[in-house]
Amino acid sequence: MTLERSVPLSVLDLAPVVEGGTPAASFPQTLELAQHAERLGYNRYWLAEHHNMAGIASSATSVVIGYVAGGTKRIRVGSGGIMLPNHAPLVIAEQFGTLESMYPGRIDLGLGRAPGSDQTTARALRRDLATHGQEFPELLSELRAYFNPPADEYRPVRATPGEGLNVPIWLLGSSGFSAKLAGELGLPFSFASHFAPEYLMPAIHLYRSSFRPSEALDKPYIMVGVNIVAADTDEEAKRLATSQQQQFLSLIRGRPGKLRPPVDNMDDLWQPHEREALESKFNFGITGSKAAVESRLQEILRDTMADELIVTSQIYDHEARMRSFALIAEAGSLQASV
């Protein structure tokens, strides 16, 4: 069986820190996975900004992007995303201008409007909590201006590096706010259906219906996030997926921690209402063998008409995670390079 419609596949990595492990041990594995993804034919490799989470090592996202870009050759590397309200737009322009100067034509800047953390951590990031993300369009406009050369030579504050460089900007979201804004600005849009599947189809419709052509795009371009855990058998994939289920369970209990080893039976760990909540978050994901992944990918592409899929796969064992992405690449008909 082959896919009826083939689209680029990409990787969303949280640089997971496993139980018993350290961030120092996570970063080489992130780089190895990025190099593996490049050989397998994945289109881009994005890292996400999260804070105050012991199981996620990508909090200094721009730094990790530079590390990954420096260890790869062709794959695009970027943020999925940078939480813009946490930062001064000038700083982000300079950081990504620096990355683009070092690795020209390979850097993406995906932007979100959430803090990527709890409220206490958001305060520690010096974020104004009274705005609830409503200042995001203004911050975005300021950031984009730093990349565009001024009409005249005088500008009191300029991004160096940054000004005049072509760093593709994406908007990321899990609701309609960023979908509508991305459409109105003619920017590519990536939806976080790996944790907010219930809003996916309304957001896609809103993005496409509000889209206006721009210098960046002449037609809508949407990338959809998918949780996928693949293994040689359905049974093994289901077992591997329990690490991610445990991580979400800890999160909804307000006790986020490191990525735990898989277990044989989640019923020993969750309550019925917790199981229902978690299953609703994962009902858009895929867990199974290559054949199961291929079949479900076809359904997702038919339903969403997505232009690209970005895959996240929180698996405790590094070799099993590498194997999962290889099986996903085969299911998605990617062409591996030597």
N, C-alpha and C positions, 0 to 999 in steps of 0.2 A: 504494500500500500504506500502510495506517495501523496504528499500534500496537494490538494487541489489548487492552492495558491501559496506560493512561497514568499515570505517576507524576511527582512533581516532580523536576526536575533542578537540581543545584547545581554550584558550581565550587570546586575545591581549587587554590589558587595558591601556588607557591613563590617568587614574585617573582624569576624567573630572571634571572641576570646572564650575558649572552652574551659570547662571546669578543670582545675588543676593546671591551667595554662596562664600565660602572661601576654600582654600586648607585644612585647618584644618577640615572642614566638609566633604571634599572629601575622606580623607584617611580611616575613619571608613567604608564608603560605599564601597571603594575598597576592604577592608578586608572582609566585609560581602559578597560581590559578589564572592570573591575567595573561601570562605567557602561554599557558595551555589554551585559554580562550582564543588568543590570537592565532595559534596554529590551527584551531578547529574552525576558524572562519567567522567568529562572532564579530559584530560590527563595532560595538563600543563597550567600554568598561567603566561603570560609574560607581562612585563611592558616596555614602550618605553621611550627613552631619547629624550626630546625636550626642547628647551630653549627659553626664552623670549616670552612665549605664556601664556596669562592669563587664558586660558581655559584648560591647561594641568598641572597637579601637580606632574608629575613623573620625573622632571628634575634631581633630585638626585636619580637616578634609583637604584643604589645598596642599598641605605638606605631603599627605599620602598620595594625592594625585601626581605630584611631582616625582615621588618615589616609583610609582607604577609606570608613568610615562617614560622615565629614564631607563627602566628595565625592559621596555617593549619597543617595537619598531614601527608598526603600522596601525594597530588598533587605536581607535579614538578613546580618549580618557577624559573623564569629567565628573561632575557633581550631580548626584541624584538625591538630594540636592544640597546646595548652600541655602541655609535659612536666612534670607536677606535681612529681616528685622533684627537679627542678632548682631549685625555688622554695619559699620559705616560704608556706604556705597563706594567711596573713594578707595577704601582698603581692598574691597573685592575687585574693583577695576585694576588696581595695581597688582594684586596677587595673580589674577587670571591673565593680565597683560604680560606678566613675567613668565607664566607657564606657556603662553602662546609664543612668546619670543624664544623660549628654550626648545619647544616642541611644535614648530609651526604646522598649522593645518590639522592638528590632532586633538585640540582641546575643546570641550563642551562646557558651558556654564548653565546648569540646571538650577532653577531658583524656586524655593518654597516660601510660604509666608507664616508657617507655624514656627514655634521656638525650637522644636526638636528635643524637648525636655519638659520637665514639670515646672510649675510656677516658681518654686523656690530657686531652682537652677536658672530659670529665665531671669530672675532678679540678679543672680550672681553674674550673669552675662551683661548686666547693665541695660536690660531691655525694658522699654516703657510698656508695662502690662495694661495700661488703660486703653490702648488703641485697638487691641484684639485683631491686629493684622490689617486694619482699615487703611493704614498708611502705606501699605505695600505698593500700590500704583505710583505713589509719589517717589518712593525709594527706587523703584524700578526705572522711572523716568530719569532720575538723577544718575543712576548707574549707567544707563544707556548713553547719556550725554557725555560721560567721561570717555567712552570709546569713540565718539564721533568728533572729528576735527571741527573746531569752531569756524564760523563763517568768516571771522576776521582773525587776526593773529593774537588779539588780546583775550585771555581768559584768566581770571585771577587764580584759579586752582585747576591744575591739569594732572591727569594720570600718566605717569611715566615709570615703567612701561604701561601701555594700555591704549593711549590715544591713537586712533587710526588703524588699530588692529581689528581683524575680523574674528571675533570670538562668538560663535553661535549661542544665542540665549534661548533657553527652553523655559517654559513655565510648568511647574509640577503642581499637582493638586489631588485632593480626595473629596472634593465637592464642586459646586458649580462656580464659585467665585473666580478661581484661576482659569477655569475652562472658558468662561465668558471673556475675561480679560485677554487671554491668549488669542482668542478668535478675533476680538476687536483690534488687537495690535498686529495681527498676521504673524504670530509666532508659533513655532511647534509646541505641542502640548503632550505631556506625559501624565497618565492617570495612575494613581496608586491603588489599583484594584487588588493588589496583593494583601491589602488590609482594609479596604473599603469597597468591596465588590458591589454592595447594594446601590451605590451611587454611580456606577460605571456608565450604564447606558444613558441616563439623563445627562451626565456630563459630556459624553460624546456628542449627543444631539445638540446640546447647548453650544459646544465649541464649533461644530460644523455650521450651525445656523447663524452664528454671530461672526463667522470668519470674513475678514476683509483682506484682500491681497496686499502685500507689502514688499519692501525691498528684500526681506528675508525669505518670504514664501509667496508663490502665486496661487497656491491651493492648500487646503488644510493638510496637516501632517500630525498624526496621533500615534503615540507609542503607549502600549498597555502593559502594566506590570503584572507578572504572573508568578505565584509560588509554584515551583516544580521540584519534586524529589523523585528522581529516577534511579532504578537499580535493575539488576538482571532479572529479578522476579518481582511480582506485585507484593508478595509477602515481605521481602526484604525492604522494599521502598516504604511500605507502611511502617515498618519498624524504625527505619532511619528518620521518618517524619516525626516521630514522637519527641525528638530533641527540640524541634521547632514548636511543637505543641506545648511542651513544658515551658519554653521561653515565653510564649504568649500567656500561658497560665500564670506564671510569676508576675508578668506585667499587669494583668487585670487584677491581681491580688495586691498590687502596689509594692511588690518586692522584686524588682528586676535584678537578674543575676547573670552569671556566666552560662554559656551554652552547655547543657547537660548531656551525658551519654543517653542513647536510646534505651527504652524500656520495652518489655514484652506486652504490658497491658496498662493503658492510661486510666482504666477504670479504678485502679488502685490509688490514683492521684487526684482526680477531679470529681467535683460534685455534678449531679445531672444538669443543673442550670449553667455551670461553667462549661460543660461539654457542649451544650446547645449554643452558648455564646461563641465558643471557639469554632465550632463547625460552620457557623454562619460566616465567619471570617475566611474560612478556607474553602468555601464551596465553589469558588472560582479557580482554585488551584488544581494541580495535577499531582497525583501520587501513584506511581506504578512502573511497569516495565516500559521498554521502548515503544511497544505496540500501543499501550494505553496512552502514553504521552502523545504519540502521533495522532491517534483518534481524537483526543480531546483538543489538541491544537487546531485540528480542522474545524471543530465546532466553534472554538473561540474566534477564529479568523472569519468564519461565516457570520457569526453573530455581531461582531464588532467592526468588521472591515478595517481593522487596524493596519497601519502602514509599517509597524514594527512592534516586536514584543521584547520586553526587558525582563529577564528571569532572575529571581532571587531564590537561593537554595541554602537554607541554614541546616547544615549537616555536621554532626560532631566530628566524625572521622574525616580527616583531610583527603585521604585516598578515595574514600567513598564519595566525597564531594566532587573530586576531579572526575571520577567515573560517571557521576550523575550528569555533569555538563557535557561529557562526551556522548552519552546516550541521547541527551536533548538535542545536541548538534546533529546527530544522525537522524533523529525523528523530524527535525526541522529542515532537513536536506541541505545542511551547510557543507561547504567544500573545504576540507582540511588542506592545509599547506604543509610542505615538507619542512 
